[in-house]
Each structure stands twice: as structure tokens, then as C-alpha cells.
């Protein structure tokens, strides 16, 4: 099939968008051409508006789209890829990762020759298949609005009862019942990857990986000097690949701690704050905040109001008789639902299992 | 696509913007174009944006322009097919069986309670279906909706399939508390509604609140702009701007002095205690100055 020559720039633009990672379906291209015909188009603005609306360009990729549009139709050079923006609040997505990354590397590490740091890492990695594993039934749940047929339920299933009654001359002999279903509760995990947490970071990421693999609705962010959403990077099932993708995504690993500002950044993005609403929020951090804790306290207070539960898991809490010493941690204590040991993946998983038993 | 049956003599996006203005809705050019395309191409219109930028209002105004009744489906977490499509009126059926026994047709139309999607489908020519806050519904419902939006048919096992010859006018809104599925966005004409430009917002204030002077409207809009730049939990939407201007004008008419009238009415603009305490120390700098 040949297209009229005049159409070429527009179909080419669709291909260009696709090449830059926009999800453009063929029927959207057709729709775009139809839309242009409807509009005239009388000006380049018409073309621009039609493209925005009909290719359904999401708000956060607007700048990237604008640059491509200008480059394609107006012959201007692409000034800056939106990808490279140094915006600390933006989630960095792990799109287009190469499929050839090597497989699981966590299990075949020679223990004898390991350096001190590696040994520490090794300890965190011990017994990968034991308690660090999470099952779907371990996860916290909430009651859904939906009803399903059940032996014993509060509500009468009129539909079924009636159908049964119709077979017995309108006499309802049994009452069918409905029960509220339970659904998985959303979980949000915020991992402190600053320098002071260095030896626990890998364990925390392993736990996060296990969680993302199991849970239907879990989101993971790393915090240090910036906020990065790493959920997509944790999606690949092999642990090694997921960790590799994560380390590529997180630019501030082992950096300084700015917990307060990072949490505030989390809350200032409505989409992220929305994730925390009614969710089980876990913060994995030692709470060693430099500077005044005011911002941290404020952020934690807001987060605890949004969340179903806000639990702080600190590796320092593994010692018996642990008392929160830092000013920051003491100040936020009233707003936390729990401050518990988060030193190993097993501990973290065990805590999730405890959450799973709560109603 | 030479016929545009759904646009009552509206030939261009500008004409649509004009018509919307007649319905008390001031639309930006981008929104007018997106809406026009949705109508001309027979596609659902998906409006996303922060709460309070006037997404639902846009749909209602569009309904007025097209002289169609707006049928609204408010989404919520756990919304199911029964709330969206139809339900059988079981108590009535039960009574009927008891009264008339076997002879009754249990699945007659009078026992069918049509919910918004079915209502809209049955009156596709005269109604506008507004699916409000789709982001609140579960992903499963979104998938179900996807099917509805591509077929515009509802099958009722007991009686058969209800189908509409022409696709109804559909507007979806989302506050973007979560990302919608790509497949849903793909089926729609998409527009992100931003907070209006200051000039446009001032005009909106005056159109909505008749008693507000132009200077007051402009001052309020400038101040609201500053407030939206703050990291607030609930940034004020357009409705808040209008109410604030209205409330302050009212207090002023009762003798309050200008900056003070705004200060006393701040509760209609900022509706969160934390936000209020957050801006309190710097409130003077944020308030509109002398107005009128």
C-alpha cells in the first residue's frame, strides 16, 4: 500500500515518537491523520495540538515531545533530552534495559576469599531461600468493597437466592450469602541508600526485590540525596539482573543523607503521595540525619497521616536494649507505628509477615 | 469521516470554545482542540489534571453545548459491574413471584435497574456519559471499561445485548492518583488540563462570581498563583479561587479592609490545617495586596 506523499511527514513523526520510546499504536497514527483532516489543518499549531491529544502524550513527557515536534516539523535541533534532567524528584524509569544482562550472581560468590566488606555483604545474603522469601498470603490485606459468595457472610445474595427461589415456586428455602473480599494492601518501601547504610543496602534491595516479585501492589523508592523510584528495575525475576538495573538507576548510592528533604520530595509529587494513601509504608533507614530534623519530622508526620501504618526499620535496632539516640529519630518516634530491627532481609520479611496478620 | 453528526453546526475548535464560553466554561485553545477532535472522530475524551482544575465542569459544559443530558458515573475503589451497568431489582422480582407464581416474566424490563453505562447506551443520541475520577476505580474495572469503550455494547445474559448504533459521547476524568493503563489512554483523545493562565483564571472568576470586581479577581489570581507554587498538601483549585474572591468581596462589603478581608476568608482557599500553619508566618507576603 502506498500513502500519498503529503502524508509522509506525519506518519514519519509517529515512527519518530515510537523510536523515542513513546507508546504509539498504529490506530493512533490513523487517528492522527483523521484528526488533521478534521482540523484542516490550518496551522502548525493545529498539527501540534492534534498530535498531543491523539498520541495521548503524558504530561511528564511534554518537554521531550515538544523537542521532537520542533525538530521534526520546524527543523530545529533537539535541545535537551528530557531523560537527562537533573530533577531530584522525578522518578527515573528503567526503560529499555538490555536483555543480555547476566543471570543470578548472588549465590556463587567464593566465600573464602571475600574481603571484609564482602563478608558483611555475604552475611546479609545468607540463606537466600529461607525466611527472606515472601508468599502472597504473608502480605498485609485490606477489606475490599467487593462481595463474593461465601458460606457465612453478612449480606444476603439476593440474586442467587431469588434464582433458587424461582425453582421452588417462589419459596426461598436457602439464603445464599455474600462476604466482603479482602485485597492486598499497597506497600511502599523507602530505602535509605546513603553511606551510613552501605553495608545494609544490598540486603534491603534483596528484600525489596522479593517483595516486588510477590506483591501485586508494591512500590520501592531509594533515598539519599535524591529520590528514585526503582520498582520497574526490580521487576526482572533474576535477582542479579534486578540489582544491576537498580544500581544503574540509582545515582546517589552511598551518598550523603538528606532524609527529610527526600521524604518531602516523595510527598510533594501527588502521584507518589497517592501511593502512600492507606498503604503499609516501610522506611528502611538508620535515621542518621545530618542537620536539623525539622523537615524530617514534618515529612514523617504527613506520611503517617497518609499511610495505614508507618514503620521504621533500622539496622541499629538489632541490638537489644536499643534506644533511639539521634535527635531526629527521637523526634519522629510519636508518629511511627513501630520502630523495629531491619538489619537483615529475613528480619524485614518477618516484619511484613507480622503486618500480614494485622487487621 | 465526512459526517460529523455530533457537532451541532460547530465547525472549528474556536467555534467550540465560543460555545463553551456561552455555557459559562472558559476553555483554553488546547482543550477546545482536543474536545473538538474527540467529537469529530467519535472517540472518548480523557481529561487528566490536578484536582480542581475544572475537568468535571468541562464535561458538564460540553453536555450543555451539545444539549445532551450528562449521565455521570462516579468511580470509587471497589466499583463493580453492578454499580456501573445494571442490576436486577430483586425485591420486586421476589414479590412478583410470590404474587403471580410461575407465570411472571422475571427478566422483564421493569425489573431492570439501569446504571450509568446502560443508561448512556440506551440514550446514546441524547446523552453525554461522564466517567468521573476513573483513577479511583481498580485496575480491573479499567480493563472492563476498556471493553465497553471499544464495543459500546452491554450483554445481559438473561435478555440479550444492548448496543448503540452510534458511539455515545464519553468524557473520562482522572486526578492522576495513579497511572491509567496505556491501552485506555490509547483509545481516547487525551488532554492534560493545567491550572489556567492568570488572565484566563481572572476571567473565570468574574464569570462565575458576578459580584467580584476585576481588580479583586486579578489580585486573587496572582495570590493563588503564589500559593500553588508552595509545597502544599492541597493546592487551591479553580473553585477555591472563585470562592476566595467571592468570600473576600462579601467580607469587604460588610466593612472589612482589603488585605484583612482576604486573610479572614483564607479558609475557603486553603482547606488543610497543615497548609494553613505552613503558610501562616509568610501569609502577608502571599496575600493579595490592595484590591479595588
Interface residues (C-beta under 8 A of the other chain):
Chain A: X23 X25 X27 X28 X31 X34 X35 X37 X38 X39 X45 X46 X49 X50 X52 X53 X54 X55 X56 X57 X58 X59 X62 X144 X145 X146 X158 X159 X161 X162 X165 X166 X169 X170 X172 X264 X267 X268 X270 X271 X274 X275 X277 X302
Chain B: X1 X4 X12 X13 X29 X30 X33 X34 X36 X37 X38 X40 X41 X43 X46 X48 X50 X76 X77 X78 X79 X80 X88 X90 X91 X93 X94 X97 X98 X101 X102 X106 X176 X177 X178 X179 X182 X185 X186 X188 X189 X190 X191 X192 X231 X233 X274
